[in-house]
Amino acid sequence: MLTRLLRGLVPEDPLTRRLTIQSVISAFGEGAFLTGSAFYFTQLVGLSPQHVGLGLSLAAAVQFLASVPTGRWVDRAGAKRAWLSMAAVEAVLYFLWPAINGFVTFLALMAAMSVVESAMRAGRNAYTIAVFPREQRVASQAFMRAARNVGYTLGALLAGLALAMESNTAMELVPLVTGALLVANTLWVWRLPALEVRVPEPALSKTLEDAIETGGEKGGALRNRGFLMMSIFNGVLSTHGVLLNTVIPLWLVNETDAPRVLLAWLFGTNTVMAVFLQVAAARGVTTVAESLRAQYRGAACFVLSCGIVLVTHDTAGWVTIVLVWVGHVTVTGSELFQSAGMWGLVAELSDPERLGDYQGVSSLGYTLGEVWAPALYTFLAMSLGAPGWIIIALIVVAAAVAIGPATRSAERYLARQGVSVAA
């Protein structure tokens, strides 16, 4: 059944099939832990919701500092080698999750994971941009995203079984299962074909300060201020992930009367929707203008979700369950459209001679755009209630208004550098 589903969701070319299978494996592991993470950190580790949000924001700050250096490291090490090595380290870190015994160890592991994710994302993105022709980039990303959500669905089902048990023993084993699946993912990445990416000459930056200095050279990604600002606003619009993975689950567990097993249904719905609708949401997104329209549709879904979820504090029973579920469906719509728009903008506005550099700066801006979101959104929703949700929605509206001018600025910079862009 899974094989039949994948055949209907991916193109027939062999490399896309291999990347699709890799996406399923990695997402299976990550999804199993992600689904139960709110329960794991608050009920098993004993952290407060505010500590969880603060820890995630501090870890995102570490990722911000690492973004440009890791992107330049990818250009030096090679996209596949960087991706492979960081995939292996990610697996090891999940085996260490059971050692968390308080906020300090939680923060240390989250910070380490942030650096690994920064480098791994830059390597994976550089690989997938370079390996596909322009007209296939967004479509291939959509197919892989759909496949990842097959994996997330499997992970959600596994975590749902653990959450449904009266004993917490099964939930305590989830990080170890995740680590084992990510070992398999590392082996699969290792088997992908090598990719030679032409890289610029500057030496690897050792620190953020060095990276910024070398990024100032002619053609360096950090000189493209429009691209950096576009990435920042992209990060703000992508904070739908904070709602999906942190704020709504914490809100459900701590501020509503919904049963905790609903978490599994929420993540399951999210991932099933992404499996069947991500390709459709990305269809036709091959230019900058189409990418921006996708971003605007995503922002509208985000705002609608805030308006739905904010009322569930005062509802009860099945009304709460249905409204939280609908709120999760609408924020999933934000994920589908915003992701398609992001892929289009990053692919079209990256200099093909500096893919690692541009992925690093993209990650820098993306992280800057979301670094504050877990702590702020958690505080706004959990402490202020309905007014807090309204403020979250207004933040997203502001980012949607600003991303258009930033994108056009990035286009003008690339035109001055002689790089063509599909407007």
Helices and strands as residue ranges (DSSP letters): H 2-9, H 14-39, I 40-44, H 49-77, H 79-95, G 97-99, H 103-131, H 134-164, H 169-190, H 208-215, G 221-223, H 225-237, H 240-242, I 243-247, H 248-255, H 262-282, H 288-309, G 310-314, H 317-348, G 352-354, H 355-370, H 373-379, I 380-384, H 386-416
